[in-house]
Structures are given as structure tokens and as C-alpha cells.
Amino acid sequence: MAKQSTVYVCQQCAFEAHKWLGKCPSCNSWNSFVEEYKAKAKPGQTAPSSDHKPVPLPQISTTSNERIITPDEEFNRVLGGGIVPGSLILIGGEPGIGKSTLMLQVATQFTTGNVLYISGEESGSQIRMRAERLNKLPDNCYILTETVTNQVIKQIKELQPSLVIVDSIQTMRNEYVESAPGSVSQIRETAADFMRLAKDEDIPIILIGHITKDGSLAGPKVLEHMVDTVLQFEGDKHNLYRILRTIKNRFGSTSEIGIYEMQGTGLRQVSNPSEILVSQHDGPVAGIAIGVTLEGMRPLLVETQALVSPAVYGTPQRTTTGYDAKRLNMLLAILEKKAGQRLGTQDVFVNITGGLKVDDTGIDLAIVAAIISSFTDIPLPAKATFAGELGLSGEIRPVNRIEQRIAEAEKLGYNEIFIAKGNYQKSIKSKISINPVSKIEELMGLLFG
């Protein structure tokens, strides 16, 4: 029998030490070391043999790796077209954001064979209550309330489901690892158990994972390296809309997102998010501009709101919601230097509606237009949109995939779009008016005279 020794393992980066340390020398985190037991193998002891043999690449069959298409189109889009058999998928998100609800919807809507939903956090009756709220009680959805991976793997091999969902990986434990569930050793070993099972049995497995206070997935970083796909389910708990974003995907693009709306009966797919992100106003309102941005490969129309008012407390405030505060400061400096807008004594507040966080620089033109509109108290044209990046010298820089941005604006009934002159091509076919601009001064002349 193998001997055991005590080691101290960092719960953030899995660094091992022979004694307790207050600060991890690897990741610099404080008070993260936990005492764990580590088995020592006897001299001459080797790992168990495997039946796997080398196979020439042309002889490997790919017929069994056709993607499994689920009824959830947003989920399919984020995965790159569906679930790949034998893949290991990790989905993370804040507590209460809707991870379990989303996965239970996938399980209850699954039509390609049986689904095994493994829960280590809820009882079977609690899961049934949630399924009744979703109005879904299918016969092909099996529930297993178990936390020992050895028993779980045994049940999976007996049932041979087409999809396995584990809620959550932090509650699972390997009975041969003498540490608490959720520790680095347990997460690493249980994830390895599920990875071997997924590859050997060709069964896709979805792992639900918790996140830490700083927003990263709980557990060692090796967990994200082991899985094939990492998804992030994000959004404000006080907002109706949720975004499923791809962080890593070995079988598809990492630039896709899925958008859902939280309702009383579960999560509703949002097929046209531009309609919900743009508010309807009764009349012209100053400080509002519609920008065309890209979230992954999907063009979206978002409403940018700006409020500019004199600073009362001496030091002007710069507050943003859903937009980079540092970039806002850069845009304000450009407006001061190149456009002559005296904003140094003004409070500036910028908001992206719908709870969306925008990193696309192509929305700079909309932000600038909204700020000037609020500062001058002149409303922008009601059916105008903007797509362009602002450079430090005041020039309007071109953005990528301008044809798709113009097509999205046209689809939602807008009359004109302001773009960079470098993006303008006569070959672009569109029914809306395209206004190419090269300088910020030229944009102000067209909008405010």
C-alpha cells in the first residue's frame, strides 16, 4: 500500500509546499494554502497499462464526431454548431446567474437520446420543482444525486447516455483523494476522471463550475487546460439579460455569444438582440446615439447614453457603465484638443443600455456623438447610427466588417449611418444613406452645423 505524506497546496494555482506559507510564491495570493494528503508510490510501482495503440492518422474515423444539435440555437452557436461527442465542456458564472437553469433547460429539451443530470447541490425533488417551473418533464432526462465520481462513472457506463451534465465539479470527490471536495486536488482528479470517461466512451460531458471573487473559475488553472471548451455565463442579476460567451473552444470559434432573457419560466433565447438593446423614445432626446458594434461574429445595435453637466464639487466625475473608463478619458481629451469642446469642468456619465459590456472600439463614434449631443443639448437624428473608431489626432479610423454593420442597421429600419471614409466603398449595396467622415470636426459639422 502506498505511503501518505502531508503537503500544503495553494488553492489558487496548485503550488505545493512542504510547510504552510502565508503568501504563495507562485501566484502571490495570501492565506491560500490548505493541508492535503499525498500518496507516495512504492519503489518499482508503475501506472496501470493501457490497451491504446498508435494508429495512422488517415485510419482514424471521424463519422462518430458529428455534432449533436440541441433545440437551443444560442447554445449551438456558442459551441460552434453543436456539441461534439466525447468533448468536455466547462461552464462558469456567478452564483444565481442561471447556470443550473440553463443546463436543466438543455437537459429537458434534449431529443438525441438520454440525458443524465448529476447534481451534488440539490436533491431530486428540488430539481423536479425547477423542471416543473420550466414546464418540462421528459422521460429521457435522468437525475442522479451523487458526489462520488467512482459511483457516478459506474452509473454513466450502465446508462450510456448521449449527454452528461455535472452540477457542479466543486461538489464531486474522488474517494481515493484524501482532501475536501472543492480543493485543488479533488477538482484536478475528478476533472481528469470525467475527461477519461468522455474520451473513452465518446460521451459529451458538461461541467458546471463556480467562480471566485475576482471572476475567475474556481480551482487550479489546469482545469481550464484539461477541458475542450470553456463557457462563461455572465450578466447582472438585477438585469433580465444574460450572455453566454466562449472563452476557449477547441472545436470552433471563440468569438461567438448567445443572449438569453431571464423569465419566470426559464431562459428565453433572444434571436434578435438589437431590438431589445435599443429603447423606444416618444420624441428626440439629447445625449442618445445608436452605435453598431460586434459581439463575437454578430453585429448588434446598442444605445449609448451620455449625460454632461457642470461639475458641482470641483473635481469633474467620469463614470461609465458597460464601457471602458480609460477609453472615455481618452475620447474626452480628443474632444478638448481637436474639437474645441470645453469638457474639463463638466461631469460626464456614459451608459450602455441593456447591461451589455462593449469592448469594440467601433462604438467610439456613437459615444462621441452622444457626449456632444448632451453637452450642446441638441438631439441627434432619430434614425441615424454610427460605426467608427476615433484616433488620437481626431481622425475617424475604419472598423472591420462594415458591410455587416450596415446591413444590421438597415434591417432594423434606420435611414443613415456615419462611418469612416476609409470604410466607404461604392460597391457596398444598401438602401440607407452612408455618410463617410474622416475627421471629428467633419462629423460635428454634419450633425450640429
LUMDO-67181 format. One record per residue (C-alpha): residue in three letters; x, z, y. Coordinates in Angstrom, 1 decimal, padded with zeros to 4 digits, always signed. Layout:
// residues N
(ALA,(X,Z,Y))
...
END
This chain:
// residues 449
(MET,(+000.0,+000.0,+000.0))
(ALA,(+001.3,-000.9,+003.5))
(LYS,(+002.5,+001.9,+005.7))
(GLN,(+001.0,+002.6,+009.1))
(SER,(+002.7,+003.2,+012.4))
(THR,(+001.3,+004.1,+015.8))
(VAL,(+001.7,+001.6,+018.7))
(TYR,(+000.3,+001.5,+022.2))
(VAL,(-001.4,-001.7,+023.1))
(CYS,(-002.3,-002.9,+026.6))
(GLN,(-006.0,-003.8,+026.7))
(GLN,(-005.4,-006.5,+029.3))
(CYS,(-002.6,-008.6,+027.9))
(ALA,(-001.9,-007.1,+024.3))
(PHE,(+001.6,-006.0,+025.2))
(GLU,(+002.8,-003.5,+022.6))
(ALA,(+005.0,-000.4,+023.3))
(HIS,(+006.2,+002.4,+021.2))
(LYS,(+005.1,+005.1,+023.7))
(TRP,(+002.4,+005.4,+026.3))
(LEU,(+003.1,+003.8,+029.7))
(GLY,(+001.2,+004.3,+032.9))
(LYS,(+001.9,+000.7,+034.1))
(CYS,(+002.1,-002.3,+031.8))
(PRO,(+005.4,-004.1,+032.3))
(SER,(+003.8,-007.4,+031.3))
(CYS,(+000.7,-007.7,+033.5))
(ASN,(+001.3,-004.7,+035.9))
(SER,(-002.1,-003.2,+035.1))
(TRP,(-002.5,+000.6,+035.3))
(ASN,(-003.7,+003.0,+032.6))
(SER,(-004.4,+000.1,+030.2))
(PHE,(-002.5,+001.4,+027.1))
(VAL,(-004.5,+002.6,+024.1))
(GLU,(-003.1,+004.1,+020.9))
(GLU,(-003.7,+001.9,+017.8))
(TYR,(-002.6,+001.9,+014.2))
(LYS,(-000.5,-001.0,+013.0))
(ALA,(+000.1,-001.6,+009.3))
(LYS,(+003.7,-002.3,+008.1))
(ALA,(+004.1,-004.6,+005.1))
(LYS,(+006.3,-003.6,+002.2))
(PRO,(+009.6,-005.5,+001.8))
(GLY,(+009.1,-008.7,-000.1))
(GLN,(+005.4,-008.8,+000.6))
(THR,(+004.2,-012.2,+001.7))
(ALA,(+001.0,-013.7,+003.1))
(PRO,(-001.7,-015.0,+000.6))
(SER,(-001.2,-018.5,-000.5))
(SER,(-003.5,-021.3,+000.7))
(ASP,(-004.8,-024.4,-001.0))
(HIS,(-004.4,-026.6,+002.1))
(LYS,(-002.1,-029.6,+001.6))
(PRO,(-000.7,-032.2,+004.1))
(VAL,(-003.0,-035.2,+004.5))
(PRO,(-002.1,-038.5,+006.2))
(LEU,(-003.9,-038.9,+009.5))
(PRO,(-005.7,-042.2,+008.5))
(GLN,(-007.2,-040.5,+005.4))
(ILE,(-008.9,-037.7,+007.4))
(SER,(-012.6,-038.3,+007.6))
(THR,(-014.5,-037.8,+010.8))
(THR,(-018.0,-038.6,+009.6))
(SER,(-018.8,-034.9,+009.4))
(ASN,(-017.8,-034.3,+013.0))
(GLU,(-020.8,-036.0,+014.6))
(ARG,(-022.0,-033.8,+017.4))
(ILE,(-025.1,-031.7,+016.9))
(ILE,(-027.6,-032.4,+019.7))
(THR,(-029.7,-029.5,+020.8))
(PRO,(-033.0,-029.7,+022.7))
(ASP,(-031.2,-028.1,+025.7))
(GLU,(-029.9,-031.1,+027.6))
(GLU,(-028.0,-029.0,+030.1))
(PHE,(-026.2,-027.2,+027.3))
(ASN,(-025.4,-030.5,+025.6))
(ARG,(-023.9,-031.9,+028.9))
(VAL,(-021.6,-028.9,+029.4))
(LEU,(-020.3,-029.2,+025.9))
(GLY,(-019.6,-032.9,+026.3))
(GLY,(-022.6,-034.3,+024.5))
(GLY,(-023.5,-031.7,+021.9))
(ILE,(-022.0,-029.1,+019.6))
(VAL,(-019.0,-030.2,+017.4))
(PRO,(-019.3,-028.9,+013.8))
(GLY,(-016.6,-026.4,+013.0))
(SER,(-015.9,-025.6,+016.6))
(LEU,(-015.6,-022.0,+018.0))
(ILE,(-017.3,-021.6,+021.4))
(LEU,(-016.9,-018.6,+023.7))
(ILE,(-019.4,-018.0,+026.5))
(GLY,(-018.8,-015.2,+029.1))
(GLY,(-020.7,-013.8,+032.0))
(GLU,(-021.6,-010.7,+034.0))
(PRO,(-023.9,-008.1,+032.4))
(GLY,(-027.6,-009.0,+032.9))
(ILE,(-026.9,-012.6,+033.9))
(GLY,(-028.7,-014.1,+030.9))
(LYS,(-026.1,-014.9,+028.3))
(SER,(-028.2,-013.4,+025.4))
(THR,(-031.4,-015.1,+026.7))
(LEU,(-029.7,-018.5,+026.9))
(MET,(-028.2,-018.2,+023.4))
(LEU,(-031.5,-016.9,+022.0))
(GLN,(-033.2,-020.0,+023.5))
(VAL,(-030.7,-022.2,+021.9))
(ALA,(-031.3,-020.5,+018.6))
(THR,(-035.0,-020.6,+018.7))
(GLN,(-035.1,-024.2,+019.9))
(PHE,(-032.6,-025.4,+017.3))
(THR,(-034.0,-028.1,+015.0))
(THR,(-031.0,-029.2,+013.0))
(GLY,(-031.0,-026.7,+010.1))
(ASN,(-031.0,-023.0,+010.1))
(VAL,(-029.5,-020.7,+012.8))
(LEU,(-028.0,-017.2,+012.2))
(TYR,(-028.2,-014.9,+015.2))
(ILE,(-025.9,-012.0,+014.7))
(SER,(-026.4,-009.0,+017.0))
(GLY,(-024.3,-006.0,+017.4))
(GLU,(-026.0,-004.7,+020.5))
(GLU,(-029.7,-004.9,+019.7))
(SER,(-032.0,-004.2,+016.8))
(GLY,(-034.1,-006.8,+015.1))
(SER,(-037.3,-005.6,+016.7))
(GLN,(-035.7,-005.8,+020.2))
(ILE,(-034.6,-009.4,+019.5))
(ARG,(-038.1,-010.3,+018.3))
(MET,(-039.6,-008.8,+021.6))
(ARG,(-037.3,-011.1,+023.6))
(ALA,(-038.2,-014.1,+021.4))
(GLU,(-041.9,-013.4,+021.9))
(ARG,(-041.3,-013.4,+025.7))
(LEU,(-039.8,-016.9,+025.2))
(ASN,(-042.9,-017.9,+023.1))
(LYS,(-040.6,-018.9,+020.3))
(LEU,(-040.8,-017.5,+016.7))
(PRO,(-039.4,-020.3,+014.5))
(ASP,(-038.9,-019.9,+010.7))
(ASN,(-035.4,-021.4,+010.8))
(CYS,(-033.9,-018.6,+013.0))
(TYR,(-032.4,-015.7,+011.0))
(ILE,(-031.4,-012.4,+012.6))
(LEU,(-028.6,-010.2,+011.3))
(THR,(-027.8,-006.8,+012.9))
(GLU,(-024.3,-006.1,+011.6))
(THR,(-021.0,-005.4,+013.2))
(VAL,(-018.5,-005.5,+010.2))
(THR,(-017.0,-009.0,+010.1))
(ASN,(-016.5,-008.9,+006.3))
(GLN,(-020.2,-008.4,+005.7))
(VAL,(-021.1,-011.0,+008.4))
(ILE,(-018.9,-013.6,+006.8))
(LYS,(-020.4,-012.9,+003.4))
(GLN,(-023.9,-013.5,+004.7))
(ILE,(-022.8,-016.6,+006.5))
(LYS,(-021.4,-018.1,+003.3))
(GLU,(-024.6,-017.3,+001.4))
(LEU,(-027.0,-018.7,+004.0))
(GLN,(-024.8,-021.7,+005.1))
(PRO,(-026.5,-022.1,+008.5))
(SER,(-026.0,-025.0,+010.8))
(LEU,(-025.2,-022.8,+013.7))
(VAL,(-024.0,-019.1,+014.1))
(ILE,(-024.3,-017.1,+017.3))
(VAL,(-022.4,-013.8,+017.6))
(ASP,(-023.7,-011.3,+020.3))
(SER,(-021.1,-010.0,+021.1))
(ILE,(-017.5,-010.4,+020.0))
(GLN,(-016.7,-007.0,+021.6))
(THR,(-019.0,-005.2,+019.1))
(MET,(-017.6,-006.8,+016.0))
(ARG,(-014.9,-004.9,+014.0))
(ASN,(-012.7,-005.7,+011.1))
(GLU,(-012.7,-002.8,+008.7))
(TYR,(-009.0,-003.3,+007.9))
(VAL,(-008.0,-002.7,+011.5))
(GLU,(-008.0,+001.0,+012.5))
(SER,(-009.0,+000.8,+016.1))
(ALA,(-012.2,+000.9,+018.1))
(PRO,(-014.5,-002.1,+018.5))
(GLY,(-013.6,-003.9,+021.7))
(SER,(-009.9,-003.1,+021.6))
(VAL,(-007.3,-005.8,+021.7))
(SER,(-006.5,-005.6,+018.0))
(GLN,(-010.2,-005.8,+017.0))
(ILE,(-011.0,-008.7,+019.2))
(ARG,(-008.0,-010.6,+018.1))
(GLU,(-008.6,-010.1,+014.4))
(THR,(-012.4,-010.6,+014.5))
(ALA,(-012.0,-013.8,+016.5))
(ALA,(-009.4,-015.0,+014.0))
(ASP,(-011.8,-014.3,+011.2))
(PHE,(-014.6,-016.3,+012.8))
(MET,(-012.1,-019.1,+013.6))
(ARG,(-011.0,-019.5,+010.0))
(LEU,(-014.6,-019.4,+008.8))
(ALA,(-015.7,-022.1,+011.3))
(LYS,(-012.8,-024.4,+010.3))
(ASP,(-013.2,-023.8,+006.5))
(GLU,(-017.0,-024.0,+006.3))
(ASP,(-017.4,-026.6,+009.1))
(ILE,(-019.9,-024.4,+010.8))
(PRO,(-020.0,-024.1,+014.6))
(ILE,(-019.9,-020.5,+015.9))
(ILE,(-020.8,-019.4,+019.4))
(LEU,(-019.2,-016.1,+020.5))
(ILE,(-020.8,-014.1,+023.5))
(GLY,(-018.1,-012.2,+025.4))
(HIS,(-018.1,-009.6,+028.1))
(ILE,(-016.1,-009.8,+031.3))
(THR,(-014.0,-007.3,+033.2))
(LYS,(-014.4,-006.0,+036.7))
(ASP,(-012.3,-008.9,+038.1))
(GLY,(-014.4,-011.5,+036.5))
(SER,(-012.1,-012.5,+033.6))
(LEU,(-013.1,-012.4,+029.9))
(ALA,(-012.5,-009.0,+028.3))
(GLY,(-009.9,-008.9,+025.7))
(PRO,(-006.5,-010.5,+025.2))
(LYS,(-005.8,-013.8,+026.7))
(VAL,(-005.1,-015.1,+023.2))
(LEU,(-008.8,-015.1,+022.7))
(GLU,(-009.3,-018.0,+025.1))
(HIS,(-006.4,-019.9,+023.4))
(MET,(-007.9,-019.5,+020.0))
(VAL,(-011.4,-020.9,+020.7))
(ASP,(-012.1,-024.6,+021.2))
(THR,(-014.5,-024.2,+024.2))
(VAL,(-014.8,-021.5,+026.9))
(LEU,(-018.0,-021.5,+029.0))
(GLN,(-018.8,-019.3,+032.0))
(PHE,(-022.4,-018.3,+032.8))
(GLU,(-022.4,-017.4,+036.4))
(GLY,(-024.8,-016.7,+039.3))
(ASP,(-026.2,-013.9,+041.4))
(LYS,(-028.5,-011.6,+039.5))
(HIS,(-030.7,-011.4,+042.6))
(ASN,(-031.0,-015.2,+042.7))
(LEU,(-033.1,-017.4,+040.4))
(TYR,(-030.5,-020.0,+039.6))
(ARG,(-027.7,-019.8,+037.0))
(ILE,(-024.8,-022.2,+036.5))
(LEU,(-023.2,-022.8,+033.1))
(ARG,(-019.6,-024.0,+033.7))
(THR,(-016.9,-025.3,+031.4))
(ILE,(-013.6,-023.6,+031.7))
(LYS,(-011.9,-025.1,+028.6))
(ASN,(-013.1,-027.9,+026.2))
(ARG,(-011.0,-029.5,+023.5))
(PHE,(-013.8,-032.0,+022.8))
(GLY,(-014.9,-033.1,+026.2))
(SER,(-014.5,-032.8,+030.0))
(THR,(-014.1,-029.6,+031.8))
(SER,(-015.9,-030.9,+034.9))
(GLU,(-019.5,-030.6,+033.8))
(ILE,(-022.0,-027.9,+034.8))
(GLY,(-025.5,-027.0,+033.7))
(ILE,(-028.1,-025.5,+036.1))
(TYR,(-030.9,-023.2,+035.0))
(GLU,(-033.7,-021.3,+036.7))
(MET,(-034.5,-017.8,+035.6))
(GLN,(-038.2,-017.3,+034.9))
(GLY,(-040.4,-014.8,+033.3))
(THR,(-040.5,-016.9,+030.1))
(GLY,(-036.8,-017.5,+030.0))
(LEU,(-034.3,-020.0,+031.5))
(ARG,(-035.7,-023.4,+032.6))
(GLN,(-033.5,-026.4,+032.8))
(VAL,(-033.0,-027.9,+036.2))
(SER,(-032.7,-031.6,+035.7))
(ASN,(-032.5,-032.5,+039.5))
(PRO,(-030.8,-029.6,+041.2))
(SER,(-030.6,-031.4,+044.6))
(GLU,(-034.3,-030.9,+045.1))
(ILE,(-034.1,-027.1,+044.7))
(LEU,(-030.9,-026.7,+046.8))
(VAL,(-032.3,-028.4,+049.9))
(SER,(-035.0,-026.4,+051.7))
(GLN,(-038.1,-028.0,+053.4))
(HIS,(-038.5,-027.2,+057.1))
(ASP,(-041.5,-027.8,+059.2))
(GLY,(-039.5,-029.2,+062.1))
(PRO,(-036.0,-029.8,+063.4))
(VAL,(-033.7,-026.7,+063.1))
(ALA,(-030.3,-026.4,+064.8))
(GLY,(-027.4,-025.4,+062.6))
(ILE,(-028.5,-027.1,+059.4))
(ALA,(-026.8,-030.0,+057.8))
(ILE,(-027.1,-031.6,+054.3))
(GLY,(-023.9,-032.3,+052.5))
(VAL,(-023.3,-034.3,+049.4))
(THR,(-020.9,-032.5,+047.1))
(LEU,(-019.8,-032.9,+043.5))
(GLU,(-020.2,-030.1,+040.9))
(GLY,(-018.2,-031.5,+037.9))
(MET,(-019.3,-035.1,+037.4))
(ARG,(-022.7,-034.5,+039.0))
(PRO,(-023.4,-035.3,+042.7))
(LEU,(-025.5,-032.6,+044.5))
(LEU,(-027.2,-032.4,+047.9))
(VAL,(-026.7,-028.9,+049.3))
(GLU,(-028.0,-027.4,+052.5))
(THR,(-025.2,-025.9,+054.7))
(GLN,(-026.4,-023.4,+057.3))
(ALA,(-024.3,-022.3,+060.3))
(LEU,(-025.0,-019.6,+063.0))
(VAL,(-022.8,-019.5,+066.1))
(SER,(-023.4,-016.7,+068.6))
(PRO,(-021.3,-014.9,+071.2))
(ALA,(-019.2,-012.1,+069.8))
(VAL,(-020.6,-008.7,+070.9))
(TYR,(-017.9,-006.3,+069.5))
(GLY,(-014.8,-008.1,+070.9))
(THR,(-013.4,-009.5,+067.7))
(PRO,(-015.3,-012.6,+066.5))
(GLN,(-016.6,-012.4,+062.9))
(ARG,(-016.0,-015.2,+060.4))
(THR,(-018.4,-014.7,+057.5))
(THR,(-019.1,-017.2,+054.7))
(THR,(-021.4,-017.2,+051.6))
(GLY,(-020.6,-019.7,+049.0))
(TYR,(-017.8,-021.3,+050.9))
(ASP,(-014.1,-020.6,+051.3))
(ALA,(-013.5,-018.3,+054.3))
(LYS,(-009.9,-019.5,+054.8))
(ARG,(-011.0,-023.1,+055.0))
(LEU,(-013.7,-022.2,+057.5))
(ASN,(-011.0,-020.7,+059.8))
(MET,(-009.1,-024.0,+059.4))
(LEU,(-012.1,-026.1,+060.4))
(LEU,(-012.8,-023.8,+063.4))
(ALA,(-009.1,-024.3,+064.6))
(ILE,(-009.5,-028.1,+064.3))
(LEU,(-012.7,-028.0,+066.4))
(GLU,(-010.9,-025.9,+069.0))
(LYS,(-007.9,-028.1,+069.2))
(LYS,(-009.2,-031.6,+068.6))
(ALA,(-012.9,-031.5,+069.6))
(GLY,(-012.7,-029.1,+072.6))
(GLN,(-015.3,-026.6,+071.1))
(ARG,(-014.6,-023.2,+072.5))
(LEU,(-015.4,-021.1,+069.4))
(GLY,(-012.7,-018.4,+069.9))
(THR,(-015.2,-016.0,+071.4))
(GLN,(-018.1,-016.8,+069.0))
(ASP,(-019.2,-015.2,+065.8))
(VAL,(-019.5,-017.9,+063.1))
(PHE,(-021.6,-017.4,+059.9))
(VAL,(-021.8,-020.1,+057.2))
(ASN,(-024.1,-020.1,+054.2))
(ILE,(-024.6,-022.5,+051.2))
(THR,(-028.2,-022.1,+050.2))
(GLY,(-029.3,-021.6,+046.6))
(GLY,(-026.5,-019.2,+045.7))
(LEU,(-024.1,-022.1,+045.0))
(LYS,(-020.4,-021.8,+045.5))
(VAL,(-018.8,-025.0,+046.7))
(ASP,(-015.1,-025.8,+046.4))
(ASP,(-015.4,-029.5,+047.2))
(THR,(-013.6,-030.5,+050.4))
(GLY,(-016.0,-033.4,+050.8))
(ILE,(-018.5,-030.9,+052.3))
(ASP,(-016.3,-030.4,+055.4))
(LEU,(-018.2,-032.9,+057.4))
(ALA,(-021.5,-031.1,+056.8))
(ILE,(-020.0,-027.7,+057.7))
(VAL,(-018.6,-029.0,+060.9))
(ALA,(-021.8,-030.8,+061.9))
(ALA,(-023.8,-027.6,+061.2))
(ILE,(-021.4,-025.5,+063.3))
(ILE,(-021.5,-027.8,+066.3))
(SER,(-025.3,-028.1,+066.0))
(SER,(-025.7,-024.4,+066.1))
(PHE,(-023.2,-024.0,+069.0))
(THR,(-024.9,-026.6,+071.1))
(ASP,(-028.4,-025.7,+069.9))
(ILE,(-029.1,-029.4,+069.1))
(PRO,(-030.7,-030.2,+065.8))
(LEU,(-029.2,-032.9,+063.6))
(PRO,(-031.2,-035.9,+062.4))
(ALA,(-033.7,-034.8,+059.8))
(LYS,(-032.8,-037.4,+057.2))
(ALA,(-029.0,-037.5,+057.7))
(THR,(-026.4,-036.5,+055.1))
(PHE,(-022.6,-036.0,+055.3))
(ALA,(-019.7,-036.6,+052.9))
(GLY,(-016.2,-036.4,+054.2))
(GLU,(-013.1,-034.2,+054.3))
(LEU,(-011.6,-033.1,+057.7))
(GLY,(-007.8,-033.3,+058.2))
(LEU,(-005.7,-031.1,+060.4))
(SER,(-005.3,-033.9,+063.0))
(GLY,(-009.1,-034.3,+063.3))
(GLU,(-009.3,-037.4,+061.1))
(ILE,(-012.1,-037.8,+058.6))
(ARG,(-010.5,-038.3,+055.2))
(PRO,(-012.1,-040.3,+052.3))
(VAL,(-013.6,-038.5,+049.3))
(ASN,(-013.8,-039.5,+045.7))
(ARG,(-016.9,-041.2,+044.0))
(ILE,(-018.5,-042.1,+047.3))
(GLU,(-020.9,-044.5,+045.6))
(GLN,(-022.5,-041.8,+043.5))
(ARG,(-022.8,-039.6,+046.6))
(ILE,(-024.6,-042.3,+048.5))
(ALA,(-026.9,-043.1,+045.5))
(GLU,(-027.9,-039.4,+045.3))
(ALA,(-028.8,-039.3,+049.0))
(GLU,(-030.8,-042.5,+048.6))
(LYS,(-032.6,-041.2,+045.6))
(LEU,(-033.9,-038.2,+047.5))
(GLY,(-035.2,-040.2,+050.4))
(TYR,(-032.5,-039.8,+053.1))
(ASN,(-032.1,-042.5,+055.7))
(GLU,(-028.4,-042.4,+056.7))
(ILE,(-025.1,-040.9,+055.6))
(PHE,(-021.9,-040.2,+057.5))
(ILE,(-018.8,-041.0,+055.6))
(ALA,(-015.1,-041.5,+056.2))
(LYS,(-014.1,-045.0,+057.4))
(GLY,(-011.6,-045.2,+054.5))
(ASN,(-014.5,-044.9,+052.1))
(TYR,(-016.5,-047.7,+053.6))
(GLN,(-016.7,-050.9,+051.7))
(LYS,(-019.0,-053.8,+052.3))
(SER,(-019.5,-054.1,+048.5))
(ILE,(-021.5,-050.8,+048.5))
(LYS,(-025.1,-051.7,+048.0))
(SER,(-027.5,-049.2,+049.4))
(LYS,(-030.8,-049.1,+051.3))
(ILE,(-029.8,-046.2,+053.5))
(SER,(-027.7,-046.7,+056.7))
(ILE,(-024.0,-045.9,+056.2))
(ASN,(-022.1,-044.7,+059.3))
(PRO,(-018.3,-044.7,+058.8))
(VAL,(-016.3,-042.4,+061.1))
(SER,(-012.6,-041.9,+061.5))
(LYS,(-012.3,-039.0,+063.9))
(ILE,(-014.2,-035.8,+064.6))
(GLU,(-014.7,-037.0,+068.2))
(GLU,(-016.4,-040.1,+066.9))
(LEU,(-018.7,-038.0,+064.8))
(MET,(-019.7,-035.8,+067.8))
(GLY,(-020.4,-038.9,+069.9))
(LEU,(-022.8,-040.3,+067.3))
(LEU,(-024.6,-037.0,+066.7))
(PHE,(-024.6,-035.3,+070.1))
(GLY,(-023.9,-038.1,+072.6))
END
